[in-house]
Amino acid sequence: MLIQSGSEIIPGPDREGHLSYRFETIPTAERCEKRLKISIDIENAKCGICLNIWHDVISVAPCLHNFCNGCFSEWLRRSQERRATVLCPQCRAVVQFAGKNHFLREVVEDILQADTSLGRSKEDVAILDSHALIQSNLVISSGRRRKRPHLAVDEQTSGPDLSCPQCGTEYGGFRCNQDTVHIPCQVCGGMMPSRSNISVPQHCLGCNRAFCGAYWHSQGVARIDGHPLCTYDSFRPIMERSISSIPFTAHETNRYEQDITERSIRQLGRTLQDVISEWIGKFDNREIDRSRMPLNHADVITAATHICNDCYNKLVSFLLYWFRFSMPKYLLPPDASKREDCWYGYACRTQHHSEEHARKRNHVCRPTRGTHP
């Protein structure tokens, strides 16, 4: 798999049982212009439960077998109703973790592109998606309880306890049982129970990562000594957020364009928060083209959607592009209104290594050359 320059790689938890990959940097001169053809046995790309090509493929650990998300989620649910441990459907090893496999997902896309007859019907896909539980790495607990060895006092207080607070104590009317599936928080690393019957989300819709701030807030838990917990500010609805400075990622990290946007807002007698609030309203009313929005599930995100801090900064950057793009030139600062548009617009690479070019040309515009939308 070839990762394009500029792609964002989001690291996951560095703990036992989680999948890890090693990437090799290919020098520009040696980069392949043609896609390599690799022979793959279709039988090795099939789910061991439904025996069809994987859909929304996930991998389980430590055995590393692969299944459809919906198929394994249903297996997980039924297994937890009947036994203390969850066994791999393929090899019967005890499953400790499960998570999405984005590498194999691209392999599946290539297979289906080569042979469309292997694809499933829309009805089958809808059923699988309705059963799918795994959105980020899941820690699957065993029903067997092992006694902890006695620790010295200094060992007991040497670090935070990453276990779930609700495993031992009831909060918000809920207490974990021996079959409860747990999710690690992307920020603090602490555990929370995976619960589908609650009103608050546990995964960010923009990036599919798990965050615990909204969950513990809904349970009335603000702080527990010895347990890492995120604050509500780390994962909250878009409409409840505020911002005081332009994100670093705005305008493709072009600091000249960021400065022009900041001066334009001041020149209009407005604040950044005022502008973003206005454009969130336009966004919610679907007055903005979302095709370049750098978040997952762009079509279903609304002002009431919970998103993480990283995704909020991406959303603000996206809205600031449209704010500037729609602004008449005469409202820009004098030095900015005289600039000509760069042929490559926001997709220009030169703006990142040539300060003169970044300053002389406007890059908050659509490309008129190249293949970018």
Backbone hydrogen bonds in HBPLUS format (Angstrom, degrees):
<---DONOR---> <-ACCEPTOR-->    atom                        ^
c    i                          cat <-CA-CA->   ^        H-A-AA   ^      H-
h    n   atom  resd res      DA  || num        DHA   H-A  angle D-A-AA Bond
n    s   type  num  typ     dist DA aas  dist angle  dist       angle   num
A0007-SER N   A0004-GLN O   3.15 MM   3  5.77 156.4  2.20 138.3 138.5     1
A0018-HIS N   A0015-ARG O   3.23 MM   3  6.00 164.6  2.25 141.4 142.9     2
A0030-GLU N   A0027-PRO O   2.95 MM   3  5.39 139.1  2.12 110.1 121.7     3
A0031-ARG N   A0028-THR O   3.26 MM   3  5.23 160.6  2.30 103.0 108.9     4
A0044-ASN N   A0041-ASP O   2.88 MM   3  5.57 150.0  1.97 120.0 128.2     5
A0045-ALA N   A0042-ILE O   2.91 MM   3  5.23 161.4  1.95 112.7 118.4     6
A0054-TRP N   A0045-ALA O   3.20 MM   9  6.41 156.0  2.26 152.9 152.4     7
A0047-CYS N   A0052-ASN O   2.78 MM   5  5.66 160.7  1.82 166.8 162.1     8
A0051-LEU N   A0047-CYS O   2.86 MM   4  4.95 135.7  2.06 131.4 142.6     9
A0069-ASN N   A0056-ASP O   3.12 MM  13  5.54 132.3  2.36 120.7 132.7    10
A0101-ASN N   A0057-VAL O   3.16 MM  44  5.96 172.8  2.17 139.3 138.2    11
A0058-ILE N   A0067-PHE O   2.87 MM   9  5.57 161.9  1.90 164.3 170.4    12
A0067-PHE N   A0058-ILE O   2.98 MM   9  5.57 155.8  2.04 151.1 158.9    13
A0059-SER N   A0099-GLY O   2.82 MM  40  5.61 163.1  1.85 170.3 168.4    14
A0099-GLY N   A0059-SER O   2.98 MM  40  5.61 159.2  2.03 157.5 164.2    15
A0060-VAL N   A0065-HIS O   3.00 MM   5  5.72 156.0  2.06 159.7 167.5    16
A0064-LEU N   A0060-VAL O   2.68 MM   4  5.01 126.7  1.96 137.2 153.3    17
A0061-ALA N   A0097-PHE O   2.93 MM  36  5.09 160.5  1.96 137.4 138.9    18
A0096-GLN N   A0061-ALA O   2.89 MM  35  5.92 168.6  1.90 157.0 160.8    19
A0097-PHE N   A0061-ALA O   3.29 MM  36  5.09 162.7  2.32 136.5 136.4    20
A0072-PHE N   A0068-CYS O   2.97 MM   4  6.13 176.7  1.97 159.7 160.4    21
A0073-SER N   A0069-ASN O   2.91 MM   4  5.95 155.6  1.97 148.7 156.4    22
A0074-GLU N   A0070-GLY O   3.13 MM   4  6.25 154.8  2.20 143.3 148.6    23
A0075-TRP N   A0071-CYS O   3.04 MM   4  6.32 154.5  2.10 144.9 152.6    24
A0076-LEU N   A0072-PHE O   2.71 MM   4  5.92 155.3  1.77 151.2 158.3    25
A0077-ARG N   A0073-SER O   2.97 MM   4  6.20 158.1  2.02 144.1 149.4    26
A0078-ARG N   A0074-GLU O   3.06 MM   4  6.27 166.6  2.08 149.8 152.8    27
A0079-SER N   A0075-TRP O   2.85 MM   4  5.94 155.9  1.91 148.5 156.1    28
A0080-GLN N   A0076-LEU O   3.03 MM   4  6.17 159.0  2.08 150.4 154.8    29
A0081-GLU N   A0078-ARG O   3.20 MM   3  5.18 135.8  2.40  94.3 106.4    30
A0082-ARG N   A0079-SER O   3.09 MM   3  5.31 140.6  2.25 101.5 112.5    31
A0083-ARG N   A0079-SER O   2.91 MM   4  5.91 158.4  1.95 165.0 168.3    32
A0143-GLY N   A0084-ALA O   2.84 MM  59  4.34 139.2  2.00 123.9 132.6    33
A0095-VAL N   A0086-VAL O   2.75 MM   9  5.62 175.1  1.76 164.5 166.1    34
A0088-CYS N   A0093-ALA O   2.71 MM   5  5.28 154.3  1.78 149.2 158.0    35
A0092-ARG N   A0088-CYS O   2.86 MM   4  4.52 143.5  1.99 130.2 137.0    36
A0140-ILE N   A0096-GLN O   2.78 MM  44  4.94 168.4  1.79 138.5 140.9    37
A0098-ALA N   A0138-LEU O   3.08 MM  40  5.19 143.2  2.22 138.6 146.0    38
A0138-LEU N   A0098-ALA O   2.73 MM  40  5.19 168.1  1.75 160.1 164.4    39
A0105-ARG N   A0101-ASN O   3.12 MM   4  6.33 141.0  2.28 139.7 151.3    40
A0106-GLU N   A0102-HIS O   3.30 MM   4  6.53 147.4  2.41 139.1 144.4    41
A0106-GLU N   A0103-PHE O   3.18 MM   3  5.49 126.9  2.48 101.4 113.2    42
A0107-VAL N   A0103-PHE O   3.26 MM   4  6.65 147.6  2.37 140.0 149.3    43
A0108-VAL N   A0104-LEU O   2.91 MM   4  6.21 157.0  1.96 150.8 155.8    44
A0109-GLU N   A0105-ARG O   3.04 MM   4  6.34 154.6  2.11 142.9 149.6    45
A0110-ASP N   A0106-GLU O   3.07 MM   4  6.34 153.5  2.14 145.1 151.1    46
A0111-ILE N   A0107-VAL O   2.98 MM   4  6.30 153.8  2.05 148.5 156.1    47
A0112-LEU N   A0108-VAL O   2.92 MM   4  6.18 165.9  1.94 159.3 161.8    48
A0113-GLN N   A0109-GLU O   2.98 MM   4  6.08 140.2  2.14 137.6 148.7    49
A0114-ALA N   A0110-ASP O   3.01 MM   4  6.21 143.9  2.14 141.0 150.0    50
A0114-ALA N   A0111-ILE O   3.14 MM   3  5.15 122.3  2.49  93.3 107.5    51
A0115-ASP N   A0111-ILE O   2.92 MM   4  6.19 145.8  2.04 147.0 157.1    52
A0118-LEU N   A0115-ASP O   3.20 MM   3  6.02 168.3  2.21 121.5 124.9    53
A0119-GLY N   A0116-THR O   3.11 MM   3  5.51 163.9  2.13 112.3 117.4    54
A0125-VAL N   A0121-SER O   3.08 MM   4  6.38 164.4  2.11 154.8 158.9    55
A0126-ALA N   A0122-LYS O   2.95 MM   4  6.09 156.1  2.01 144.1 150.6    56
A0127-ILE N   A0123-GLU O   3.05 MM   4  6.31 153.0  2.13 146.0 152.8    57
A0128-LEU N   A0124-ASP O   2.98 MM   4  6.26 164.7  2.00 153.3 157.1    58
A0129-ASP N   A0125-VAL O   2.90 MM   4  6.10 165.4  1.93 153.1 157.2    59
A0130-SER N   A0126-ALA O   3.02 MM   4  6.15 143.8  2.15 138.9 148.4    60
A0131-HIS N   A0127-ILE O   3.25 MM   4  6.56 134.1  2.48 141.7 152.6    61
A0131-HIS N   A0128-LEU O   3.09 MM   3  5.31 136.4  2.29 101.5 113.3    62
A0132-ALA N   A0128-LEU O   3.07 MM   4  6.23 129.5  2.34 143.5 157.7    63
A0139-VAL N   A0182-HIS O   2.73 MM  43  5.09 159.3  1.77 158.1 160.7    64
A0182-HIS N   A0139-VAL O   2.92 MM  43  5.09 160.8  1.95 173.0 166.7    65
A0155-GLU N   A0152-ALA O   3.04 MM   3  5.21 126.0  2.35 100.4 114.8    66
A0156-GLN N   A0152-ALA O   3.01 MM   4  6.29 147.6  2.11 152.7 162.4    67
A0158-SER N   A0155-GLU O   3.43 MM   3  5.12 170.6  2.44 101.1 102.3    68
A0161-ASP N   A0226-GLY O   2.63 MM  65  5.56 159.2  1.68 163.3 170.1    69
A0167-CYS N   A0164-CYS O   3.11 MM   3  5.50 164.1  2.14 113.9 118.3    70
A0176-CYS N   A0166-GLN O   2.87 MM  10  5.67 159.6  1.91 131.0 137.6    71
A0171-TYR N   A0174-PHE O   3.07 MM   3  5.55 151.9  2.15 157.1 151.6    72
A0174-PHE N   A0171-TYR O   3.04 MM   3  5.55 158.9  2.08 115.8 122.2    73
A0180-THR N   A0177-ASN O   3.22 MM   3  5.50 170.6  2.23 114.7 117.4    74
A0194-SER N   A0181-VAL O   2.75 MM  13  5.56 171.0  1.76 154.9 152.9    75
A0183-ILE N   A0192-MET O   2.81 MM   9  5.47 163.3  1.83 162.6 167.8    76
A0192-MET N   A0183-ILE O   3.04 MM   9  5.47 144.0  2.18 142.6 153.6    77
A0185-CYS N   A0190-GLY O   2.83 MM   5  5.50 163.1  1.86 158.5 163.8    78
A0189-GLY N   A0185-CYS O   3.10 MM   4  4.79 135.3  2.31 118.0 129.1    79
A0186-GLN N   A0210-ALA O   2.80 MM  24  5.62 164.8  1.82 150.7 152.2    80
A0211-PHE N   A0202-GLN O   3.03 MM   9  5.78 156.0  2.09 143.4 150.4    81
A0204-CYS N   A0209-ARG O   2.81 MM   5  5.55 161.8  1.84 164.4 165.4    82
A0208-ASN N   A0204-CYS O   2.68 MM   4  5.05 141.1  1.83 150.4 157.5    83
A0296-ASN N   A0206-GLY O   2.83 MM  90  4.63 172.7  1.84 131.5 129.1    84
A0216-TRP N   A0212-CYS O   3.04 MM   4  6.23 172.6  2.05 173.1 171.1    85
A0217-HIS N   A0213-GLY O   3.14 MM   4  6.20 150.0  2.23 141.5 150.3    86
A0218-SER N   A0214-ALA O   2.99 MM   4  6.17 150.4  2.08 142.8 149.9    87
A0218-SER N   A0215-TYR O   3.07 MM   3  5.18 117.5  2.47  97.0 111.9    88
A0219-GLN N   A0215-TYR O   3.09 MM   4  6.42 131.9  2.33 141.1 154.7    89
A0221-VAL N   A0216-TRP O   2.87 MM   5  5.13 160.7  1.91 164.0 158.4    90
A0220-GLY N   A0217-HIS O   3.16 MM   3  5.18 159.7  2.20 102.4 108.1    91
A0227-HIS N   A0224-ILE O   3.03 MM   3  5.61 165.5  2.06 140.6 142.6    92
A0234-SER N   A0231-THR O   3.15 MM   3  5.81 161.3  2.19 116.3 121.3    93
A0235-PHE N   A0232-TYR O   3.22 MM   3  5.84 161.5  2.26 117.6 122.2    94
A0307-ILE N   A0236-ARG O   3.26 MM  71  6.00 161.4  2.29 137.7 132.7    95
A0240-GLU N   A0237-PRO O   3.12 MM   3  5.48 148.8  2.22 107.8 116.8    96
A0238-ILE N   A0305-THR O   3.00 MM  67  5.98 139.4  2.17 144.9 150.0    97
A0241-ARG N   A0238-ILE O   3.10 MM   3  5.46 167.0  2.12 116.2 119.8    98
A0239-MET N   A0303-ALA O   2.79 MM  64  5.08 148.3  1.89 163.4 153.0    99
A0250-ALA N   A0247-PRO O   3.15 MM   3  5.49 163.5  2.18 111.1 116.3   100
A0253-THR N   A0250-ALA O   3.00 MM   3  5.41 135.2  2.20 112.2 123.4   101
A0254-ASN N   A0251-HIS O   2.96 MM   3  5.55 162.6  1.99 119.1 124.8   102
A0258-GLN N   A0254-ASN O   3.07 MM   4  6.38 153.6  2.15 148.5 156.7   103
A0259-ASP N   A0255-ARG O   2.97 MM   4  6.09 151.5  2.05 137.4 144.4   104
A0260-ILE N   A0256-TYR O   3.02 MM   4  6.30 154.2  2.09 144.5 151.4   105
A0261-THR N   A0257-GLU O   2.95 MM   4  6.17 159.8  2.00 148.7 153.8   106
A0262-GLU N   A0258-GLN O   2.95 MM   4  6.19 158.0  2.00 147.1 153.2   107
A0263-ARG N   A0259-ASP O   2.93 MM   4  6.16 159.8  1.97 149.4 154.5   108
A0264-SER N   A0260-ILE O   2.83 MM   4  5.97 149.7  1.92 146.0 155.1   109
A0265-ILE N   A0261-THR O   3.04 MM   4  6.25 154.9  2.10 147.7 153.1   110
A0266-ARG N   A0262-GLU O   3.17 MM   4  6.46 159.4  2.22 144.7 149.9   111
A0267-GLN N   A0263-ARG O   2.84 MM   4  5.98 156.7  1.89 146.4 153.5   112
A0268-LEU N   A0264-SER O   3.08 MM   4  6.27 137.2  2.27 139.4 149.5   113
A0270-ARG N   A0265-ILE O   3.09 MM   5  5.52 166.0  2.11 160.2 157.0   114
A0269-GLY N   A0266-ARG O   2.86 MM   3  5.02 154.6  1.93 105.8 114.1   115
A0275-VAL N   A0271-THR O   3.07 MM   4  6.41 159.5  2.11 152.7 157.3   116
A0276-ILE N   A0272-LEU O   2.92 MM   4  6.17 168.3  1.94 158.5 161.4   117
A0277-SER N   A0273-GLN O   2.91 MM   4  6.00 159.5  1.95 148.2 154.0   118
A0278-GLU N   A0274-ASP O   3.10 MM   4  6.31 155.8  2.16 143.4 149.6   119
A0279-TRP N   A0275-VAL O   3.00 MM   4  6.31 158.2  2.05 150.8 156.7   120
A0280-ILE N   A0276-ILE O   2.81 MM   4  5.97 139.1  1.98 147.5 158.6   121
A0281-GLY N   A0277-SER O   3.20 MM   4  6.43 148.0  2.31 139.2 146.7   122
A0282-LYS N   A0278-GLU O   3.15 MM   4  6.59 148.5  2.25 139.5 148.0   123
A0283-PHE N   A0279-TRP O   2.83 MM   4  5.94 152.6  1.91 137.3 145.6   124
A0284-ASP N   A0280-ILE O   2.80 MM   4  6.00 156.1  1.86 145.9 152.0   125
A0285-ASN N   A0281-GLY O   3.00 MM   4  6.20 141.6  2.15 140.1 150.4   126
A0287-GLU N   A0282-LYS O   2.93 MM   5  5.24 172.0  1.94 155.5 155.3   127
A0286-ARG N   A0283-PHE O   3.07 MM   3  5.07 157.8  2.12 105.0 109.8   128
A0293-MET N   A0290-ARG O   3.04 MM   3  5.11 163.6  2.07 110.8 115.5   129
A0300-VAL N   A0297-HIS O   3.11 MM   3  5.74 150.2  2.20 117.3 125.0   130
A0305-THR N   A0302-THR O   3.07 MM   3  5.31 165.7  2.09 111.5 115.9   131
A0312-TYR N   A0308-CYS O   2.96 MM   4  6.16 146.2  2.07 145.5 155.7   132
A0313-ASN N   A0309-ASN O   3.02 MM   4  6.28 156.2  2.07 149.8 154.9   133
A0314-LYS N   A0310-ASP O   3.08 MM   4  6.42 149.6  2.18 143.3 152.0   134
A0315-LEU N   A0311-CYS O   2.88 MM   4  6.12 151.1  1.96 143.3 151.3   135
A0316-VAL N   A0312-TYR O   2.85 MM   4  6.12 162.3  1.89 153.6 157.8   136
A0317-SER N   A0313-ASN O   2.97 MM   4  6.13 158.8  2.02 143.1 149.0   137
A0318-PHE N   A0314-LYS O   2.95 MM   4  6.15 152.3  2.03 143.2 150.8   138
A0319-LEU N   A0315-LEU O   2.90 MM   4  6.21 155.6  1.96 151.9 158.3   139
A0320-LEU N   A0316-VAL O   2.86 MM   4  6.09 151.5  1.94 150.2 158.3   140
A0321-TYR N   A0317-SER O   3.12 MM   4  6.36 142.2  2.27 140.3 149.4   141
A0322-TRP N   A0318-PHE O   3.43 MM   4  6.83 157.4  2.49 143.5 147.3   142
A0323-PHE N   A0319-LEU O   2.89 MM   4  6.17 148.6  1.99 145.8 155.8   143
A0324-ARG N   A0320-LEU O   3.02 MM   4  6.15 165.4  2.04 147.2 149.5   144
A0325-PHE N   A0321-TYR O   2.79 MM   4  5.92 160.3  1.82 151.1 158.1   145
A0326-SER N   A0322-TRP O   3.03 MM   4  5.91 152.3  2.11 139.2 144.4   146
A0327-MET N   A0324-ARG O   3.12 MM   3  5.12 153.1  2.20 101.4 109.8   147
A0331-LEU N   A0328-PRO O   3.07 MM   3  5.73 160.7  2.11 118.5 124.4   148
A0332-LEU N   A0329-LYS O   3.01 MM   3  5.34 159.7  2.05 111.3 118.0   149
A0336-ALA N   A0333-PRO O   2.90 MM   3  5.39 136.0  2.09 115.9 128.5   150
A0337-SER N   A0333-PRO O   3.03 MM   4  6.21 148.8  2.13 157.0 166.3   151
A0339-ARG N   A0336-ALA O   3.33 MM   3  5.64 162.8  2.36 108.9 113.9   152
A0362-ASN N   A0340-GLU O   2.92 MM  22  5.96 167.5  1.93 141.9 146.1   153
A0342-CYS N   A0362-ASN O   2.92 MM  20  5.71 163.7  1.95 156.9 151.3   154
A0345-GLY N   A0342-CYS O   3.11 MM   3  5.08 157.3  2.16 103.1 110.2   155
A0368-THR N   A0343-TRP O   2.64 MM  25  5.24 167.9  1.65 161.5 166.0   156
A0347-ALA N   A0344-TYR O   3.00 MM   3  5.57 130.3  2.26 148.7 146.0   157
A0348-CYS N   A0345-GLY O   3.15 MM   3  5.63 164.8  2.17 119.5 121.1   158
A0346-TYR N   A0365-CYS O   3.09 MM  19  6.00 144.5  2.22 172.9 162.3   159
A0352-HIS N   A0349-ARG O   3.08 MM   3  5.77 159.7  2.13 117.8 123.6   160
A0353-HIS N   A0350-THR O   3.08 MM   3  5.59 148.8  2.18 113.7 121.8   161
A0354-SER N   A0350-THR O   2.90 MM   4  5.74 134.5  2.11 164.4 175.9   162
A0358-ALA N   A0354-SER O   2.99 MM   4  6.22 163.0  2.02 151.4 156.7   163
A0359-ARG N   A0355-GLU O   2.94 MM   4  6.06 141.9  2.09 142.0 151.3   164
A0360-LYS N   A0356-GLU O   2.92 MM   4  6.07 155.4  1.98 149.6 156.2   165
A0361-ARG N   A0357-HIS O   3.15 MM   4  5.97 157.7  2.20 152.1 154.1   166
